[in-house]
Amino acid sequence: MDRPSSSYPVQPRRELKTHYLLAYNLVSSILWFAVLARVLLLIPLVGFAHVSGGVGEFAKWTQILAVLEVVHSALGLIRSPLPTALLQVLSRLFLVWAICAPYPTATTPSPFYSTMLLAWSLTEVVRYSYFVFTLRGGVPAFEGTEIERRIMKGIAWARYNFFYALYPLGICSECVLVWKAGGEAGGWVQLGCWAVLGAYVPGE
């Protein structure tokens, strides 16, 4: 008698994993697009000093969702190494919850707060959108419509080329905000901020 194939339940599990990651990346791309759109609308409407009032809370909780990427890495759902995912997520959370939230008067009115959010949100819109298309059809043999293939090529190009502009914009903005927060806090907190800048792990 032939043994039952042990691979029988594998395909449904793979499909479930793919559908979950597709949903996660789609939701994340939409949320970060909302952050990007709000920042771009608020800058000309209310100025840099008031951008936080219209997007700050939303951006904080959108970033919290990225904690799931650490879980995904730990469970082997994605190929990103756990230390890399952990450092990237923690550095972003540090900026949002330990720098901007406790010292809003020193950080959020600054243009660098807005440029930080612009760098983060544009990076994430491109990255999560890329994963959505990848999960749908694979790369480079994406079997969608002609329009979808062109969109995929554009997103792939943006993912590997926007980095050269967005990385320095993001890291410079983050460093300035850490410096500003330390200046307002003073004392040991300021020394801690300087230490962070000395051994900085950027959130990009």
C-alpha positions as CSV (number, residue, x, y, z in Angstrom):
1,M,0.0,0.0,0.0
2,D,1.3,3.4,-0.9
3,R,1.9,5.8,2.0
4,P,-0.2,8.9,2.1
5,S,1.8,11.8,0.7
6,S,3.3,13.9,3.6
7,S,3.2,16.9,1.2
8,Y,-0.6,16.9,1.0
9,P,-1.1,19.6,3.7
10,V,1.9,21.7,2.6
11,Q,0.2,23.4,-0.3
12,P,-2.8,24.7,1.8
13,R,-0.3,26.0,4.4
14,R,1.7,27.8,1.7
15,E,-1.4,29.4,0.3
16,L,-2.5,30.5,3.8
17,K,1.0,32.0,4.4
18,T,0.9,33.8,1.0
19,H,-2.6,35.2,1.6
20,Y,-1.7,36.4,5.1
21,L,1.5,38.1,3.9
22,L,-0.3,39.6,0.9
23,A,-3.0,41.0,3.2
24,Y,-0.3,42.3,5.7
25,N,1.7,44.0,2.9
26,L,-1.4,45.5,1.2
27,V,-2.7,47.0,4.5
28,S,0.8,48.3,5.3
29,S,1.2,49.9,1.9
30,I,-2.2,51.6,2.2
31,L,-1.5,52.9,5.7
32,W,1.9,54.3,4.7
33,F,0.4,55.9,1.6
34,A,-2.1,57.6,3.9
35,V,0.9,59.0,6.0
36,L,2.6,60.1,2.8
37,A,-0.5,61.8,1.5
38,R,-1.2,63.6,4.8
39,V,2.3,65.0,5.1
40,L,2.3,66.2,1.5
41,L,-1.1,67.9,2.0
42,L,-0.3,69.4,5.4
43,I,3.0,71.0,4.5
44,P,1.5,73.5,2.1
45,L,-1.7,73.9,4.1
46,V,-0.4,74.4,7.7
47,G,3.3,74.5,7.4
48,F,6.0,72.2,8.9
49,A,5.3,73.3,12.4
50,H,1.8,71.8,12.4
51,V,2.3,68.6,10.4
52,S,2.4,66.5,13.5
53,G,-1.1,67.5,14.6
54,G,-2.5,66.1,11.5
55,V,-0.5,62.9,11.1
56,G,1.6,62.3,14.2
57,E,-0.7,59.9,16.0
58,F,-1.6,58.0,12.8
59,A,2.1,57.6,12.0
60,K,2.9,56.3,15.5
61,W,0.4,53.5,15.3
62,T,1.2,52.7,11.7
63,Q,4.8,52.2,12.7
64,I,3.7,49.9,15.6
65,L,2.3,47.5,13.0
66,A,5.8,46.9,11.8
67,V,6.5,44.9,15.0
68,L,4.8,42.0,13.2
69,E,7.8,41.9,10.8
70,V,9.9,40.8,13.8
71,V,7.4,38.1,14.5
72,H,7.3,37.1,10.8
73,S,11.1,36.8,10.8
74,A,11.2,34.8,14.0
75,L,8.6,32.4,12.6
76,G,10.4,32.1,9.3
77,L,7.6,33.6,7.3
78,I,10.0,36.0,5.6
79,R,13.6,35.7,4.6
80,S,14.8,38.8,6.4
81,P,17.2,37.9,9.2
82,L,15.8,38.4,12.7
83,P,18.6,40.8,13.9
84,T,18.1,43.0,10.9
85,A,14.3,43.1,11.3
86,L,14.6,43.7,15.0
87,L,17.1,46.6,14.6
88,Q,15.2,48.3,11.9
89,V,11.9,48.2,13.8
90,L,13.4,49.1,17.2
91,S,15.2,52.1,15.7
92,R,11.9,53.4,14.2
93,L,10.1,52.9,17.4
94,F,12.8,54.7,19.3
95,L,12.4,57.7,17.1
96,V,8.6,57.7,17.4
97,W,8.1,56.8,21.0
98,A,11.4,57.8,22.8
99,I,12.3,61.0,20.9
100,C,9.3,62.6,19.2
101,A,6.6,61.7,21.7
102,P,8.4,62.8,25.0
103,Y,9.9,66.0,23.4
104,P,7.3,67.2,20.9
105,T,8.2,70.9,21.2
106,A,11.8,70.3,20.2
107,T,11.1,67.8,17.5
108,T,7.7,67.8,15.8
109,P,7.6,71.5,14.7
110,S,11.0,71.0,12.9
111,P,11.0,70.5,9.1
112,F,13.2,67.5,9.8
113,Y,10.2,65.7,11.4
114,S,8.3,66.1,8.2
115,T,11.2,65.0,6.0
116,M,11.7,62.0,8.2
117,L,8.1,61.0,7.7
118,L,8.4,61.6,4.0
119,A,11.4,59.4,3.7
120,W,9.8,56.6,5.8
121,S,6.4,56.7,4.1
122,L,7.7,56.8,0.5
123,T,10.2,54.0,1.3
124,E,7.5,51.8,2.8
125,V,4.9,52.5,0.1
126,V,7.4,51.3,-2.5
127,R,8.6,48.4,-0.4
128,Y,5.2,47.0,0.7
129,S,3.8,47.5,-2.8
130,Y,6.8,45.6,-4.2
131,F,6.0,42.7,-1.9
132,V,2.3,42.7,-2.8
133,F,3.1,42.3,-6.5
134,T,5.8,39.7,-5.7
135,L,3.4,37.6,-3.6
136,R,0.8,37.8,-6.4
137,G,3.0,36.5,-9.2
138,G,6.7,36.3,-8.4
139,V,9.6,38.2,-9.9
140,P,10.7,38.5,-12.6
141,A,8.1,36.2,-14.2
142,F,5.1,38.2,-13.1
143,E,2.1,36.9,-15.0
144,G,-0.3,39.8,-14.6
145,T,-1.7,42.1,-17.3
146,E,0.5,44.3,-19.3
147,I,-0.4,47.3,-17.1
148,E,0.4,45.3,-14.0
149,R,3.8,44.2,-15.4
150,R,4.7,47.8,-16.2
151,I,3.6,48.9,-12.7
152,M,5.7,46.1,-11.2
153,K,8.8,47.1,-13.2
154,G,8.3,50.7,-12.0
155,I,8.0,49.7,-8.4
156,A,11.0,47.4,-8.7
157,W,13.0,50.3,-10.2
158,A,11.8,52.7,-7.4
159,R,12.7,50.2,-4.7
160,Y,16.3,49.9,-5.8
161,N,16.9,53.6,-6.8
162,F,14.9,55.7,-4.4
163,F,17.2,54.4,-1.7
164,Y,20.0,56.7,-2.8
165,A,17.9,59.8,-2.0
166,L,15.6,58.5,0.8
167,Y,18.3,56.9,2.9
168,P,20.4,60.1,3.5
169,L,17.2,62.1,3.8
170,G,15.9,59.8,6.5
171,I,19.0,59.3,8.4
172,C,19.9,63.0,8.5
173,S,16.4,63.9,9.6
174,E,16.5,61.2,12.4
175,C,19.9,62.4,13.7
176,V,18.7,66.0,13.9
177,L,15.6,65.0,15.8
178,V,17.7,62.9,18.3
179,W,20.0,65.9,18.7
180,K,17.1,68.3,19.3
181,A,15.4,66.0,21.8
182,G,18.7,65.6,23.7
183,G,19.2,69.4,23.8
184,E,15.7,69.9,25.3
185,A,16.1,67.1,27.8
186,G,19.6,67.9,29.1
187,G,21.4,65.9,31.7
188,W,21.8,62.2,31.3
189,V,19.1,62.0,28.6
190,Q,21.2,64.4,26.5
191,L,24.3,62.2,27.1
192,G,22.2,59.2,26.1
193,C,21.1,60.9,22.9
194,W,24.7,61.7,22.1
195,A,25.6,58.0,22.7
196,V,22.8,57.0,20.3
197,L,24.1,59.3,17.6
198,G,27.6,57.9,18.1
199,A,26.5,54.3,17.5
200,Y,23.4,55.1,15.4
201,V,21.3,52.3,13.8
202,P,19.2,54.1,11.2
203,G,15.6,53.3,10.8
204,E,15.7,53.2,7.0
